[in-house]
Amino acid sequence: MKRKFIIFISAFIVAACAIFSGCSCTGNTTLSFSSAFSGGEAPTLATYTETLKYKAEYHADYLTNAEKADGLDKFFTFDENNMVGTYRSDFAIATPAELAEIDSDIKTHENVSNVYKITTEFSIKFTILTLNGEETDFTHTETISTKAFIASSGASFAPLYAEQTAKYCIISVADTANAYIIESESTTLYNENKYTKTLQYCEYPINETAESENAVSKNTEKTVKYDLFSAIDNAEFIFALRGISLEEKSYKTIPVVSLNYDDATPLKITNTAIAEEQMKINYEEDGVLTQINEKIKYNALEFHVDKTNTAGQSQYINVQAEKAGNLPNLALPLKLAKPLIAYSSGRVLNMGSLVFTLTDVIINN
């Protein structure tokens, strides 16, 4: 039985990189979000920006109930101790010049007052120590970058356009292990009743290049009908979570458009608990830096694909619930956890988790 261990794949991030496997759906319910990310009032000044910075670290065991992945070390091992990286998210109001470049009729819809631009950058060092019992010196940097233009909360954070560039490693295991590099570029253009997705994809063995004879490439394009205001794009998912309100133990389902499926895929988001954690955060507003060292109350959200025919793991995000000292309540994503998993004979195996912790908040009004 062929098994594939996915080191990273560009659906969660951080953004945050959800791995979906299962059925899909097309939503027809208008979504509702708040502007909690800016304190409750939607920003209107073109000068308003936000930057969030995170450290990314590997944890052998963090908030996962998956079966431990024993026995795979005979196929491969990786350097857990030096698996560190960064994640950054930037928010701004889209400029007229940027909007002119987007060929979407949503930007002129009567409900759309402002369009936001959200960009993310993720990178982490990854080293394979052994492959099939032999030492290897393969080290590279996994990278994912995204850009999304979305409507304001009054228009359901409706996506207008999203793009993503990624480079990551996968290891497939059958009788032996093989490691590959994946490079991909994708775009999704949204209009009022349809969206069009394009994907350029190349896979090649490690220590080779995209131009090698062993490289496999594909280009795809697909147009899908949908209902405006009924789904969001995966590139804005973590941002959108800041705009939902959930009582403890309650949940809601949000359709999300990702690379993995043609139609939007339902993600079930549950507020598992309200808790607090001592955190140190550098908070800068209009050039004034404040070092926060406070217990911060948060909503512990868990999300997963809301279908029975799925293979994957829940992922976790702690979203700020209250003001803490000099840190205003901006519904900040304080911590995110993304399990790394292996699929083996129908089982989901735990390979540890990537944990992203907020370190810096920079606001300009």
KEZA-163806 format. One record per residue (C-alpha): residue number from 0; x, y, z. Coordinates in Angstrom, 1 decimal. Layout:
REM residues N
ATOM  num  X  Y  Z
ATOM  NUM  X  Y  Z
...
REM end
This chain:
REM residues 365
ATOM  num  X  Y  Z
ATOM  0  0.0  0.0  0.0
ATOM  1  1.6  3.3  -1.0
ATOM  2  1.8  5.8  1.8
ATOM  3  2.4  9.5  1.3
ATOM  4  3.8  11.7  4.1
ATOM  5  3.0  15.3  3.4
ATOM  6  5.6  17.5  5.0
ATOM  7  3.8  20.7  4.0
ATOM  8  1.1  21.5  1.6
ATOM  9  0.0  25.0  0.7
ATOM  10  -3.7  24.9  1.8
ATOM  11  -3.5  25.8  5.5
ATOM  12  -1.4  28.9  5.9
ATOM  13  -0.9  30.0  7.8
ATOM  14  -1.8  30.3  6.0
ATOM  15  -2.5  28.1  8.7
ATOM  16  -2.5  24.8  5.2
ATOM  17  -5.6  22.6  5.6
ATOM  18  -5.2  19.2  3.9
ATOM  19  -8.6  18.2  2.5
ATOM  20  -9.7  14.8  1.2
ATOM  21  -13.3  14.0  0.6
ATOM  22  -16.5  15.4  -0.9
ATOM  23  -17.2  19.0  -1.6
ATOM  24  -20.2  21.3  -1.7
ATOM  25  -21.4  24.5  -3.1
ATOM  26  -22.8  26.9  -0.4
ATOM  27  -25.9  28.9  -1.0
ATOM  28  -26.2  30.8  2.4
ATOM  29  -25.0  34.3  2.7
ATOM  30  -22.1  34.4  5.2
ATOM  31  -21.8  36.9  8.0
ATOM  32  -18.7  38.3  9.6
ATOM  33  -17.8  41.2  11.9
ATOM  34  -14.9  43.7  11.8
ATOM  35  -13.5  42.5  15.1
ATOM  36  -10.0  42.5  13.5
ATOM  37  -10.0  46.3  13.8
ATOM  38  -11.8  46.6  17.1
ATOM  39  -15.4  46.4  15.7
ATOM  40  -15.5  49.3  13.2
ATOM  41  -14.5  48.6  9.6
ATOM  42  -11.4  50.7  8.7
ATOM  43  -12.0  53.2  5.9
ATOM  44  -8.8  55.2  5.8
ATOM  45  -6.5  54.2  3.1
ATOM  46  -3.6  54.6  5.5
ATOM  47  -4.8  51.8  7.8
ATOM  48  -2.5  48.8  7.8
ATOM  49  -1.8  45.8  10.0
ATOM  50  1.2  43.4  10.1
ATOM  51  1.3  40.2  12.2
ATOM  52  4.5  38.3  12.7
ATOM  53  4.8  34.7  14.0
ATOM  54  7.5  32.2  14.9
ATOM  55  7.0  28.7  13.6
ATOM  56  8.4  25.7  15.4
ATOM  57  8.1  21.9  15.2
ATOM  58  6.5  20.1  18.2
ATOM  59  6.6  16.4  18.4
ATOM  60  3.2  16.3  20.1
ATOM  61  0.7  19.1  20.2
ATOM  62  -3.1  18.9  20.3
ATOM  63  -3.5  15.8  18.2
ATOM  64  -5.2  12.5  18.7
ATOM  65  -3.7  10.8  15.7
ATOM  66  -2.1  7.5  16.0
ATOM  67  1.7  7.8  16.5
ATOM  68  3.6  7.2  13.2
ATOM  69  5.9  4.4  14.4
ATOM  70  8.1  2.5  12.0
ATOM  71  8.5  5.2  9.3
ATOM  72  12.0  6.1  10.5
ATOM  73  13.4  3.2  8.5
ATOM  74  12.2  5.0  5.4
ATOM  75  13.1  8.5  6.4
ATOM  76  14.1  10.8  9.3
ATOM  77  14.1  14.6  9.4
ATOM  78  15.8  17.2  11.6
ATOM  79  13.2  18.1  14.2
ATOM  80  15.5  20.3  16.3
ATOM  81  16.2  22.9  13.6
ATOM  82  12.8  23.0  12.1
ATOM  83  12.0  26.7  12.7
ATOM  84  10.6  29.4  10.5
ATOM  85  8.5  32.5  10.2
ATOM  86  5.0  33.5  9.1
ATOM  87  3.8  37.0  8.3
ATOM  88  0.4  38.4  7.4
ATOM  89  -0.2  41.9  6.1
ATOM  90  -3.5  43.8  5.8
ATOM  91  -4.2  47.0  3.8
ATOM  92  -7.0  48.6  1.9
ATOM  93  -6.6  48.0  -1.8
ATOM  94  -5.6  51.0  -3.9
ATOM  95  -7.5  52.2  -7.0
ATOM  96  -4.6  51.1  -9.1
ATOM  97  -4.7  47.6  -7.6
ATOM  98  -8.4  47.3  -8.1
ATOM  99  -8.0  48.3  -11.7
ATOM  100  -5.9  45.2  -12.3
ATOM  101  -8.6  42.9  -11.0
ATOM  102  -11.1  41.9  -13.7
ATOM  103  -14.0  41.1  -11.3
ATOM  104  -17.5  42.5  -11.4
ATOM  105  -17.8  42.0  -7.7
ATOM  106  -15.8  45.2  -7.0
ATOM  107  -18.8  47.3  -8.4
ATOM  108  -21.5  45.4  -6.5
ATOM  109  -23.7  47.7  -4.5
ATOM  110  -22.8  45.9  -1.2
ATOM  111  -19.1  46.3  -1.7
ATOM  112  -17.8  49.5  -0.1
ATOM  113  -14.2  48.6  0.5
ATOM  114  -11.8  46.0  -0.8
ATOM  115  -9.0  44.6  1.4
ATOM  116  -5.7  43.2  0.4
ATOM  117  -4.2  40.4  2.5
ATOM  118  -0.8  39.0  1.9
ATOM  119  1.1  36.2  3.7
ATOM  120  4.6  34.9  3.6
ATOM  121  5.7  31.6  5.2
ATOM  122  9.1  29.9  5.2
ATOM  123  10.7  27.2  7.3
ATOM  124  13.9  25.2  7.1
ATOM  125  13.5  21.5  6.4
ATOM  126  16.3  18.9  6.4
ATOM  127  16.0  15.2  5.5
ATOM  128  18.6  13.3  7.6
ATOM  129  18.2  9.8  6.2
ATOM  130  16.3  8.3  3.2
ATOM  131  15.9  4.5  3.1
ATOM  132  18.5  4.2  5.8
ATOM  133  21.2  6.2  4.0
ATOM  134  22.4  9.6  5.1
ATOM  135  21.4  12.6  2.9
ATOM  136  22.4  16.2  3.0
ATOM  137  19.2  17.5  1.6
ATOM  138  18.2  20.8  3.1
ATOM  139  15.9  23.4  1.7
ATOM  140  13.4  26.1  2.7
ATOM  141  9.7  25.4  2.4
ATOM  142  7.9  28.5  1.2
ATOM  143  4.3  29.6  0.8
ATOM  144  3.1  33.1  -0.2
ATOM  145  -0.5  34.2  -0.9
ATOM  146  -2.3  37.4  -1.9
ATOM  147  -6.0  37.9  -1.7
ATOM  148  -8.4  40.8  -2.5
ATOM  149  -11.6  40.5  -0.5
ATOM  150  -14.7  42.7  0.2
ATOM  151  -15.2  44.1  3.6
ATOM  152  -17.2  42.4  6.3
ATOM  153  -20.5  44.0  5.2
ATOM  154  -20.1  42.0  1.9
ATOM  155  -19.3  38.7  3.6
ATOM  156  -15.5  39.0  3.0
ATOM  157  -16.4  37.9  -0.5
ATOM  158  -13.2  37.1  -2.4
ATOM  159  -12.4  38.9  -5.7
ATOM  160  -9.1  37.4  -6.5
ATOM  161  -6.5  35.1  -4.8
ATOM  162  -3.1  33.8  -5.8
ATOM  163  -0.6  31.5  -4.2
ATOM  164  3.0  30.4  -4.9
ATOM  165  4.4  27.4  -3.0
ATOM  166  7.5  25.2  -2.9
ATOM  167  7.5  22.2  -0.6
ATOM  168  8.7  18.6  -0.1
ATOM  169  6.7  15.4  -0.1
ATOM  170  7.9  11.9  0.7
ATOM  171  6.0  8.9  -0.7
ATOM  172  6.6  5.5  0.9
ATOM  173  5.8  2.1  -0.6
ATOM  174  8.6  -0.5  -0.5
ATOM  175  11.1  2.4  -0.4
ATOM  176  10.8  6.1  0.2
ATOM  177  11.1  8.7  -2.5
ATOM  178  11.3  12.5  -1.9
ATOM  179  10.1  15.1  -4.3
ATOM  180  9.9  18.9  -4.6
ATOM  181  6.6  20.4  -5.5
ATOM  182  6.5  23.9  -7.1
ATOM  183  3.1  25.4  -7.8
ATOM  184  1.5  28.7  -8.8
ATOM  185  -2.3  29.2  -8.7
ATOM  186  -4.9  32.0  -9.2
ATOM  187  -8.6  32.2  -8.6
ATOM  188  -10.6  35.0  -10.1
ATOM  189  -14.1  35.5  -8.7
ATOM  190  -17.1  37.1  -10.4
ATOM  191  -20.7  37.3  -9.2
ATOM  192  -21.8  33.9  -10.2
ATOM  193  -18.6  32.0  -11.0
ATOM  194  -14.9  31.7  -10.3
ATOM  195  -12.1  30.5  -12.5
ATOM  196  -9.1  28.6  -11.0
ATOM  197  -5.7  28.1  -12.7
ATOM  198  -2.9  25.9  -11.5
ATOM  199  0.7  25.5  -12.7
ATOM  200  2.3  22.5  -11.0
ATOM  201  5.7  20.8  -11.3
ATOM  202  7.0  17.8  -9.3
ATOM  203  10.6  16.5  -9.4
ATOM  204  13.0  14.4  -7.3
ATOM  205  15.1  16.2  -4.7
ATOM  206  18.5  17.2  -5.8
ATOM  207  17.1  17.6  -9.3
ATOM  208  15.4  20.6  -11.0
ATOM  209  12.2  21.5  -12.7
ATOM  210  14.0  21.1  -16.0
ATOM  211  15.1  17.5  -15.4
ATOM  212  13.8  14.7  -17.5
ATOM  213  12.1  13.2  -14.3
ATOM  214  10.1  16.3  -13.7
ATOM  215  6.3  16.0  -14.1
ATOM  216  4.3  19.2  -14.9
ATOM  217  0.7  20.1  -15.5
ATOM  218  -1.4  23.2  -16.1
ATOM  219  -5.1  23.2  -15.4
ATOM  220  -8.0  25.7  -15.6
ATOM  221  -11.5  25.3  -14.3
ATOM  222  -14.6  27.5  -14.1
ATOM  223  -17.1  26.8  -11.4
ATOM  224  -20.6  28.3  -10.7
ATOM  225  -21.3  29.5  -7.2
ATOM  226  -23.5  31.9  -5.2
ATOM  227  -21.9  35.3  -4.4
ATOM  228  -21.4  35.9  -0.6
ATOM  229  -21.7  32.1  0.1
ATOM  230  -18.0  31.1  0.3
ATOM  231  -14.6  32.5  1.1
ATOM  232  -11.1  31.7  -0.4
ATOM  233  -8.6  29.6  1.5
ATOM  234  -6.1  32.5  1.3
ATOM  235  -8.3  34.6  3.6
ATOM  236  -9.5  31.8  5.9
ATOM  237  -7.4  32.7  9.0
ATOM  238  -8.3  36.4  8.6
ATOM  239  -12.0  35.5  8.3
ATOM  240  -11.9  33.5  11.5
ATOM  241  -11.3  36.7  13.3
ATOM  242  -14.8  37.9  12.2
ATOM  243  -16.9  35.0  13.5
ATOM  244  -18.6  34.9  16.8
ATOM  245  -19.0  31.5  18.6
ATOM  246  -20.1  30.8  22.1
ATOM  247  -18.2  28.1  23.9
ATOM  248  -18.9  24.6  22.5
ATOM  249  -20.9  26.0  19.6
ATOM  250  -19.9  25.8  15.9
ATOM  251  -20.6  27.0  12.4
ATOM  252  -19.7  25.7  8.9
ATOM  253  -18.1  27.9  6.3
ATOM  254  -17.6  26.8  2.6
ATOM  255  -14.0  27.5  1.5
ATOM  256  -12.6  27.4  -2.0
ATOM  257  -9.2  25.7  -2.2
ATOM  258  -7.0  24.1  -4.8
ATOM  259  -8.0  20.6  -3.8
ATOM  260  -11.6  20.7  -5.1
ATOM  261  -13.6  22.4  -7.8
ATOM  262  -16.5  23.4  -5.5
ATOM  263  -16.2  25.0  -2.1
ATOM  264  -15.4  22.6  0.7
ATOM  265  -17.3  22.9  4.1
ATOM  266  -15.1  23.6  7.1
ATOM  267  -16.7  23.1  10.5
ATOM  268  -15.3  25.5  13.1
ATOM  269  -15.9  24.8  16.8
ATOM  270  -15.1  26.9  19.8
ATOM  271  -13.8  24.1  22.0
ATOM  272  -13.1  26.2  25.0
ATOM  273  -12.5  29.7  26.4
ATOM  274  -9.1  29.8  28.0
ATOM  275  -6.1  32.1  28.7
ATOM  276  -2.3  32.0  28.2
ATOM  277  0.5  34.2  29.3
ATOM  278  2.1  35.7  26.2
ATOM  279  4.8  38.2  25.3
ATOM  280  3.9  40.3  22.2
ATOM  281  5.5  43.4  20.8
ATOM  282  2.6  45.8  20.0
ATOM  283  3.3  48.9  17.9
ATOM  284  0.6  51.4  17.0
ATOM  285  1.4  54.5  14.9
ATOM  286  5.1  54.1  15.7
ATOM  287  4.7  53.7  19.5
ATOM  288  6.0  50.3  20.8
ATOM  289  4.5  48.6  23.8
ATOM  290  5.8  45.3  25.1
ATOM  291  2.9  43.2  26.2
ATOM  292  3.4  40.5  28.9
ATOM  293  -0.2  39.5  29.9
ATOM  294  -2.5  36.6  30.3
ATOM  295  -4.7  36.8  27.2
ATOM  296  -8.1  35.2  27.1
ATOM  297  -8.9  33.4  23.8
ATOM  298  -11.4  31.2  22.0
ATOM  299  -9.8  27.9  21.2
ATOM  300  -11.1  27.1  17.7
ATOM  301  -10.8  23.7  16.1
ATOM  302  -11.6  23.2  12.4
ATOM  303  -11.9  20.3  10.0
ATOM  304  -13.6  19.3  6.8
ATOM  305  -17.3  18.7  7.6
ATOM  306  -17.7  15.5  5.6
ATOM  307  -17.7  11.8  6.7
ATOM  308  -15.5  10.7  3.7
ATOM  309  -12.4  12.6  4.8
ATOM  310  -8.8  11.9  5.6
ATOM  311  -7.0  14.5  7.6
ATOM  312  -6.6  16.1  11.0
ATOM  313  -8.2  18.8  12.9
ATOM  314  -6.3  22.1  13.0
ATOM  315  -6.3  24.6  15.8
ATOM  316  -6.2  28.4  16.2
ATOM  317  -6.5  30.5  19.4
ATOM  318  -8.3  33.8  18.7
ATOM  319  -8.1  36.7  21.2
ATOM  320  -11.3  37.2  23.1
ATOM  321  -10.7  40.2  25.3
ATOM  322  -8.5  43.2  25.8
ATOM  323  -5.3  42.4  27.8
ATOM  324  -3.6  45.3  29.5
ATOM  325  -2.5  47.7  26.7
ATOM  326  -3.3  45.2  24.0
ATOM  327  -6.7  46.1  22.5
ATOM  328  -9.1  43.3  21.5
ATOM  329  -8.4  42.9  17.8
ATOM  330  -9.4  39.2  17.6
ATOM  331  -5.8  38.4  17.0
ATOM  332  -4.8  34.9  15.9
ATOM  333  -2.5  34.2  18.9
ATOM  334  -1.4  30.7  18.1
ATOM  335  -2.0  28.2  15.3
ATOM  336  -1.2  24.5  15.2
ATOM  337  -1.1  22.4  12.0
ATOM  338  -0.5  18.6  12.4
ATOM  339  1.9  16.9  10.1
ATOM  340  0.5  13.6  9.1
ATOM  341  1.2  10.4  7.1
ATOM  342  -1.5  8.3  5.4
ATOM  343  -1.0  4.6  5.7
ATOM  344  -3.5  1.9  4.7
ATOM  345  -6.4  4.1  5.6
ATOM  346  -4.9  5.3  8.8
ATOM  347  -3.9  8.9  9.7
ATOM  348  -0.5  8.9  11.5
ATOM  349  0.8  11.6  13.7
ATOM  350  4.2  13.1  12.7
ATOM  351  4.0  16.0  15.2
ATOM  352  2.8  19.5  14.5
ATOM  353  3.9  23.0  13.4
ATOM  354  3.0  25.6  15.9
ATOM  355  2.8  29.3  15.0
ATOM  356  3.0  31.8  17.9
ATOM  357  2.3  35.5  17.5
ATOM  358  5.3  37.7  18.3
ATOM  359  4.6  41.1  16.8
ATOM  360  1.6  43.3  16.0
ATOM  361  2.1  46.5  14.0
ATOM  362  -0.8  48.9  13.4
ATOM  363  -0.9  52.1  11.4
ATOM  364  -4.0  54.2  11.4
REM end
